[in-house]
Amino acid sequence: MIKRIQSFKRRLLKGGMIFAALSILMNASASQAFAMHISEGILPARWAGLWYVIAIPFIYLGIREIKVKSEAKAEYKSFVALTGAAVFIISCMPIPVPIAGTCSHPCGTGLAAILIGPAPTVVLAAIALGLQALFLAHGGLTTLGANIVAMGVIGAFTGYGAFRLSGRLGLSPIGAAFLAGLFSDWATYTATSFILASALKVDGSLLTMFLTILVAFVPTQLPLGILEGFFTAGAYRFIGERMPLLLTRSPAQGGIS
């Protein structure tokens, strides 16, 4: 089991390095750039600080859960690292949204949440977003807290909740995984729209600004969310066929991964 996880990890990391290299080359040669996630400098300082304050307790809970589970099962760290590599790669595929100051992209946090739990997924999202901000100019350090809340906290807990609720309603695990990916993605962009609107509305209407930004995401994120649902369902089925123990031990199935 450990060897198979390590083999997957090596292949994903290799793919991630190739993708990161291509992204750097593309950024270096592009004549026009649209920043990934919520761009650096978009949020006023007080709003940027507020989202950091909200994100930090979830990161703390995630780190504590990873530590406890790692002490119970040594292979848990390898699986978390493998899942983190997947989140980094999946969330690194930008589609520009010109008027919103950010990009559309799949997130990967729905899949991660049903494999390792929502709180550890927040930690993985924080690491992925931090690396992208530092080395790929995606997002930013001042907006890192806001991006963690949107993609890590809202995305992970919504995806996990959708999976558990769907299972209790009798939906198959594959169908539940589809809804986890779908709602995780859409919830992330609904949260992103609110975060941007709350900071940029100035003296205008929060609702009007929120709906304006949300509508700007629709042409790209509506189909991307559906695609992420299919991807999550496919990945869940793939893992279930080759490493079923990972799913029976997953938090979404009542285990500890």
Stockholm file with secondary structure:
# STOCKHOLM 1.0

chainA/1-257         MIKRIQSFKRRLLKGGMIFAALSILMNASASQAFAMHISEGILPARWAGLWYVIAIPFIYLGIREIKVKSEAKAEYKSFVALTGAAVFIISCMPIPVPIAGTCSHPCGTGLAAILIGPAPTVVLAAIALGLQALFLAHGGLTTLGANIVAMGVIGAFTGYGAFRLSGRLGLSPIGAAFLAGLFSDWATYTATSFILASALKVDGSLLTMFLTILVAFVPTQLPLGILEGFFTAGAYRFIGERMPLLLTRSPAQGGIS
#=GR chainA/1-257 SS CHHHHHHHHHHHHHHHHHHHHHHHHHHHHCSSCCCBSSCTTCSCHHHHHHHHHHHHHHHHHHHHHHHHHHHHCTTHHHHHHHHHHHHHHHTTCCEEEGGGTEEECCCCHHHHHHHHCHHHHHHHHHHHHHHHHHHSCBSCSTTHHHHIIIIIIIHHHHHHHHHHHHHHTTCCHHHHHHHHHHHHHHHHHHHHHHHHHHHHCTTSCHHHHHHHHHHHHHHHHHHHHHHHHHHHHHHHHHHHHHCHHHHHTSGGGTSCC
#=GC SS_cons         CHHHHHHHHHHHHHHHHHHHHHHHHHHHHCSSCCCBSSCTTCSCHHHHHHHHHHHHHHHHHHHHHHHHHHHHCTTHHHHHHHHHHHHHHHTTCCEEEGGGTEEECCCCHHHHHHHHCHHHHHHHHHHHHHHHHHHSCBSCSTTHHHHIIIIIIIHHHHHHHHHHHHHHTTCCHHHHHHHHHHHHHHHHHHHHHHHHHHHHCTTSCHHHHHHHHHHHHHHHHHHHHHHHHHHHHHHHHHHHHHCHHHHHTSGGGTSCC
//
